[in-house]
């Protein structure tokens, strides 16, 4: 393989890796400001579980509670202080309604000192 081709492959691979949900969350949360109130996490989408896991890796016990709503068969287990729901995608179903209610319940009493970390 030529040096030019090797460089192109390395650049392409680095660009793809930088866009992956886990890496994007790890990078973004390094700049998260201090919060005086509660921090709650709401993550939605096919990559929700992966993004939530990355957020917990960076923030740990700073996250007081959370809800993950992901596609069926995309959750990889339990997460500390976070309720994980699998639901219909792209067509919402009963699981979607239950999970959405949980997210609304989690966020309904927040104040301006609180932070919602919303991962999509």
Secondary structure, DSSP 4 states (H G I P E B T S, - for coil): --HHHHHHHHHHHHHHHHHSHHHHHHHHHTTPPP-SS-EEEEEESTTHHHHHHHHHHHHGGG--EEEEEEETT---S-BTTEEEEEE-SSS--HHHHHHHHHHHHHHTT--TT-EEEEE-
